[in-house]
Amino acid sequence: MDVSCNLSSCSPAASMQEAEQSDLLGMFPLFLEERLLNRSNESLQDFIKGFNLEKSDIIGDSSAIVRIIISIVYSVVCALGLVGNVLVLYLMKTKQGWKKSSINLFVTSLAITDFQFVLTLPFWAVENALDFSWLFGKAMCKIVSYVTAMNMYASVFFLTAMSVARYYSVASALKVKRRPIGCSAKWVSVLIWVCAIVASLPNAIFSTTATVSSEVLCLVKFPVNNGNAQFWLGMYHAQKVLLGFLIPLFIITMCYLLLVRFITDRNVSSSSTKRRSKVTKSVTIVVLSFFLCWLPNQALTTWGILIKLNIVQFSYEYFTTQAYIFPITVCLAHSNSCLNPILYCLMRREFRKALKNLFWKIASPSLTNMRPFTATTKPEQDDHAHGEGHGPYAGFRCPVH
């Protein structure tokens, strides 16, 4: 975001590209797309006057430094996400016994999703560093936008499925006659991918490059026929808020609240208060991590929706919030792809043990005979079947065909 440019030479695109590029990230309101694309000849000074903004309000000497820092953060998130998710996939592939667990199928799918997601971050890092100018062409604009949105949805959907699966495993484990799950985890995974593909179709269809005041931008541009572009843009963001945050958050929260209540009411962990505390702690970490990573970004998106639907007036506060807070919220949301391998895998005892063995093998290959690294490490016992557990998803089992 270039808020430090001189008013006499700065283009509308340079000062407002934040909002435009955000649609490609699939996370942030495009609050001025239609205005900019329909008024590309309007000067920034006239544009600012329309909202009673003063020159001193938008000048900031540190904007270039901020963009570079954001690009570095994207690069770090990408590196950590690649390493973490590759480790998860490697452990899943080498540990044959783990493949029988349906929850581990979800973990594998989540790792694949997050791996694909972080692969798009270098494109956004370059875009940020270059003041949101898009250098990669129209085809890559569509591809990167679509892959970003699809994996964002898939990641959230898999987290939700894992929460439901965990509650079901605990609730059904204590029943004398345990009813089998109606469909396998494999088919649930297929359904999740189909839903993610469908939900991200607007990015595949409407993502394009557009030249605004000599700047090539990659954005989601809806047709302006009949003046409905702003309405459909609002609906597009409303879908992301509902499907990508509110509904999953509600389901995840309810599953974990019911799980904690179930364990408490059934006195499942009465013989081990410490273990019950571990379950509650892992539940809190999972819910809070999802909530804290996505809430700021989705809150700004919701604010933008209200403006696009003419429910709330555009204001200077909204402009400055997007200009200065938006990049931070995007980085925070992206960081969830790095946290997932830690929260959903490395907190589990068998993953920690296997990872320790892997590091031992790499660091001391000559000593592997003393501490062999094999592919037969067993998953930790399904303590949740008895109402206790150590990791956030330690106990789910369902048939995988």
Secondary structure, DSSP 8 states (H G I E B T S, - for coil): ---SS-TTT--HHHHHHHHHHHHHHTSS--TTHHHHHH-TTS-HHHHHHTTT--HHHH--TTHHHHHHHHHHHHHHHHHHHHHHHHHHHHHHHH-GGGGG-HHHHHHHHHHHHHHHHHHTHHHHHHHHHTTT---SHHHHHHHHHHHHHHHHHHHHHHHHHHHHHHHHHHHHHTSSS----SS-HHHHHHHHHHHHHHHTHHHHHHEEEEEETTEEEEEE----GGG-HHHHHHHHHHHHHIIIIIHHHHHHHHHHHHHHHHHHHTTTTTT-HHHHHHHHHHHHHHHHHHHHHHHHHHHHHHHHHHHHTTSS---HHHHHHHHHTHHHHHHHHHHHHHHHHIIIIITSHHHHHHHHHHHHHHH-GGGTTTS---S-------GGGGT--SSTTTT------
